[in-house]
Structure formats: C-alpha cells, structure tokens
Amino acid sequence: MSDSVLSAAIEQSREGHDAWHSERAAAVTGPTGNLALVETRWFGAGETVDVEAEQASAPEGVTVTSLARRSLSTGEAEHGLRRWDANSAAIRAFNGISAFAFNPDWVIAANFTPVSADRTVPFEHIRDNGGTRELVVPGDITFTLNDVEYRFAAFDDGGVLLLVFGDATNGAEGADATYGAGRFLFVERPDGGSDAEAGTVILDFNRAFVPPCGFSAQYNCPMPPAQNRFALPVHAGEKQVLFAEGFDLYAA
C-alpha cells in the first residue's frame, strides 16, 4: 500500500472519529442493542424454540429472537432464545463508553492471505469455563509494528473480518485501562472482495470496540487466542463501558 493511500485512510478515520463513537452509543442502547439483552436461555438437545409464541407472551418493549450453537460436550446442535428489553436496567444505568483520543499511529496497513476453508482456530469463550469452540478462520492478517512481525487470525462475521485481540491495556490500572477480556475490531476484506481474495487491509484500531459481553452478562464472547495478543499497549479505540454508580452488570 502506498503512503498516499494510507494517509487518506488515516484522514478518513480522523474525520469520522466522533461520528463513529456517536453511532456506537446509539447502537448499544437500541431496542436490540447490546445493553438490551437481558436473557439467553438454552434448551436441551433436540428441543426447539417457538419464538412466535414467546414473542406473543412477551411484555411491551421486549423482543424475542432465536440462536443456535454446538454443544461443547457432544457436538450436537443446541437451540436457544434471547430476550431484549428496550427499557433494561443496563440501558437506564448507561453513562457512555470511554475511549482514547484519535491516534493516527494505530491506523496500520496489513496483508490478508486466505487459507483453506476447513482451517479452524480454538477460541476460548468467556462463559465456557475454559472450554474452547473451533471457529473457521478464513485467512491470516500479517503486519509489522515496531520491527515486530504479527500474524493474527480473524474470523468471518457476515462477510466482514472480525479480529478479536488483546493488549497490555486489558484490565490494567489507571485511565488507560481497557475492557479486561480484550477488544474487537472489524476489518474490511481487500477491496471489498470475496473470501478467496488476498490483498491489503487497513487495521484501524481507533475503531476497536468493547465486545458485547462488556454490556451484558448474557453474551458468550470469544476471547483473544494467543497469537492475537500484543505485548505493548494499544492506546486507541474504546476503553470501558461506563455505568451509574452502584450498578452491577452481573446482577442486572
């Protein structure tokens, strides 16, 4: 990638910095935003979910959706439901998301290299008590920073690459501390291309964000695998979710 293209990406990020943070605050407080999730309930193997019946009996302002996963112990399909409350306690207690000031040094050019479609990487999830789930990783993201070479694994999230990463700010003390379990970053595929297309991508860590599990204890977020961890602090992006004094996310 040429210096001019990277410079243009930095300026575009800078110009959209405040708007992105405003959009994030609006999204997480929406009727099915991260803060609205009040229940995730899983059913036994073979059981199904009647979402329409559950929605029909739900109070006003509550939305019911379905989801599925594989059992860690048996590999069988499991079905579940989620309840989203547009007037949840977390929404009422929400005081914003702290964030670093825009940092041009954390807009980085990297290379995306596709790999075999059957390649997976074990991701530990925050509510799986140390268990791991194999997630398909469509390619490697490689870059050099401060003379150190990195090779990160990102998985596909609706056609966009999702990077789950950790760094020295996670759970640290002081004003620069970020969410303890790591952060997420969306990465556009090369030129908006297909799954099999290699090329240059932009890692804009100013758009790094607190994962959904930082807003509701009802999420089961993947945690950064070993290869996706920086030894140095990433002073860019979101830091922490802020709540009113006395609010306990895990008791809500």
N, C-alpha and C positions, 0 to 999 in steps of 0.2 A: 504494500500500500504506500502510495506517495505521501510525502509530508503535507502536501496541499489538501489531500483527501482527509487525512487525519485531523488537520487543523479545522477543516469545515465541520467534521463530526464534533469536535470539541465546542465550536461556537454554537452549533445547533443544540447541543446538550445544555450549554450555558443559558441560551435564550429560553429554553423550555423548562428550566430547572424549577422555578416557582410554580408554574402551571402543573407540572407533574406531581409535586407534593400536594397541591390542592385537589387534584384528581384522586390521589391515593386516599386522602381523608374522606372524600365523598364516597368512594367505593367501599371502604371498610365499614362505613356507617349505613349503607344501604339496606333495604329490607331483606336481602340475602347476602349481605356483605359479611366479612369475617367476624365482626363483632355481634352479628345477629344469631350466630349458630349457638343454640342452647342445648341440643341433644343429638348424639349419634348413637343409634341403637342397632346392634347386630343380632340376626336371627340364626337359628341352628341350621346345620347342613340340610338342604332340601326344602327349607321353608322359604316362602316368597313373601313379598311385601305388597299389600293392597294400598297403594299411595292415594288413589282416589277416595277410598273410604276414610283413610286417616286425615286427608285434607278436609273432607266434608265435616268431620267432627272437631276440627281444629278451631280454636278461638280466632276472633278477628285479629288480623295482623300477623298471624303465624302461617308460614309456608312450609309444606312438607315435600321433600324430594327423596329419591332413592339413590343407592350407591351399591357397589359390589367390590369384592376382593377375593383373594385366595387364602384359605386357612393356612397359617404357618405350620401347623402340625400335620394336616392331612393333604393339603394342596387342593381340597375341594372348594368349589365356588360357594361363597357366603354372600347373602343379601342383607341390606340394612336400610335404615331410613334416617333422615336428618330433619330436625325441626329448626326453623329460623324465625326468630321473634323480632319484628321491626321495632319493638319497644323493650328490648332486652336490658338487663341491668348493666351489661358492659357498654352498650351504646349510651346509656344515661350517664355513666361514670367516665366516659372517654374524654380525655383532655388533649388529644393530639398525638403526634409521633415526632419525637425529637430526631434531629438529623444534623449531619455535618454541613458546613458551608460548601458550595460548589468547589471541586478540586480538579483542575484540568489534568493533573498528573495521573489521575485514575481513569482516564479515557485511553484505552490501550488497544492497539491493533494486534490481532491474533490470527492464527490459521485454524480452520476447521477441516479435519480429514475424516471422511466417512469410514466406517468399519463394517464388518459382517453383520447382517441383520439379526443373527442369533446371539450376538455378544451381550452379556449382561454383567452388571456390577452389583454386589450386595450392598444395599443401603440399610443401615440401622434406622428404625423409626422411633420417635420419641415415646410412644406408648406401647411398644412391643417388648419391654423388659429385656432388652439386649438382643432380641431376635432380629434377623435381617430378612429383607424382601429383595428378590432379584429384579432389578429394573433394567429394561432394554436401554442400552446406551448407543445411539446411532453413530457416534464419532468422537474423536479426540479434539480438544481445543488446546493448542500449544502456543506459548508466547515466552518471551524473555523479559524479565524485570530485574533491574539492578544486578545484571550479569548472572541471574539465576534462571534456569530454564524450568518452565512449569508445563505439565501435561494434565489437564483437567478433564473430567468426564461429565458430560451434560446429557440429560435425558430429554425425550421429546414431550412437549406439553401442547397438544393441539396444533402442531406444525411449527412451533417456536421452541428453541432450545432453552431448557431451564437448568441453570447452574446452581447447585447447592454448595456453598463454600463456607469455610471457616477462616478466622484470622485471629491475631493476638488481641483484638479488642473485645472478643466474645466473652461476656461475663467478667470483664476487667473492672477495676475500681476507677472511680472518678468520672469526669464529664465526658470522656471519650469512650465509655463502655457501651457496647452494643449487645443485642439480644444473645443470651448465653449459648443457645443451641446452634448458632450460625445464621447466615442470611441467604436469601435467594437473589438471583439475577436472571432476567430474561435476555436471551441473545438471539438476534435475528440471523437466520441462515444466510449464507453468502448470496448476495443479490436477490434475496427472497426466493432462493432456488429450491429444488427438490431435495428429498432425503439423501440422494446419492451424490449431490454436488459438493465438491471441495472448493475452498477459497478463503478469502479474508473475511473476518468478522470483527466487529467492534465490541469490546468489553467496556461498558460504561458503568463503572462501579458507583457513580453518583446516583444511579437508579437501583442500587442494591436495596432490598427491602426486607423488613421483618416478616418471617413466614407466618402463615395463618395461625399456627399454634401459639404465637405470641399474643393473639387477640381472643382466642377461645380455647379452653382445655378440651374441647370436643373434637379437635383435629388430631391427626396422627401424622405429623410431618416427617419426611426423610431428613436425616442428619448428614452432615458432610462426610463423605468417605475420606480415608487417609490421604489419598492423592489430591484431594480438593482443598487442602489447607495451606494457607500462607503462614510462614513463620513471623512475618512482620505485620504491623497493624495496618488495616485498610481504613484510612481516615476519609471515607466518602460514603454517601448513601444514608439510609435511615439508621437510627440508633436503637431507640426503645419506644414501646407503646406507653403512653402516659395516662394514668387513671386518677380519679379523685382520691384524696387521702382516705384511707380506710377500706378501699375497695379491694377485694380478694378475688382474683380471676379464677382461682381453683375452687372457690366456694360458691361462685355465681351459679 
